[in-house]
Amino acid sequence: ISLILSLIPRKMPKSAHSQDLEIIQKIKKYESFFDDEYGENASEMRDKIDEIENLLKKKEKPSRIKILLNDIKNLSIGVTGSVIASGIVTLLSRV
């Protein structure tokens, strides 16, 4: 029985860092639209994404990363009529 159980693939829970990296990768797919969607806040969005990526590479505390993700969410909430910003808000609401 133990041999059979060892052959069944087990899903390992994702670490906070891997979840955050996955989220950032999804958001970055739409970076080319930031100028149109976020206007004057586009550079702030890019800066926060860059900072999160640097923190993830250094394996920094998840609390700082969560603050930055929340900042991105708040910037996205402020964008009205944007499907991309709405998608980002929805994505970050799950974090």
Residue, then its C-alpha position, 0 to 999 in steps of 0.5 A: i500500500s505504501l508503494i502505491l501511495s508513494l506513486i500518487p502525485r501530491k500537490m505541495p502547497k504553494s509558498a507565499h513567494s511562489q504565489d506572489l511571483e505568479i501574480i506578478q507574472k500575470i500582471k506583467k503580461y499587461e504592462s504594455f497597457f499601463d500607460d493607457e490604463y493608469g495614465e500618470n500612475a503607470s510608472e508607479m505601477r511599474d516601480k511597485i512591480d519591480e520592487i516586488e520582484n526584487l523582494l521576491k528574489k531576495k526572499e524578503k518578508p512576505s509582509r512587505i510584499k503584501i503591502l506593495l500588492n495592496d498598493i497595486k490593488n488600490l491603484s487599480i481600484g482608482v482606474t475606472g472603466s478598465v477591464i485590465a485594472s478590474g482584473i488586477v483587483t479581482l486577482l489581488s482580492r484572492v491574496 
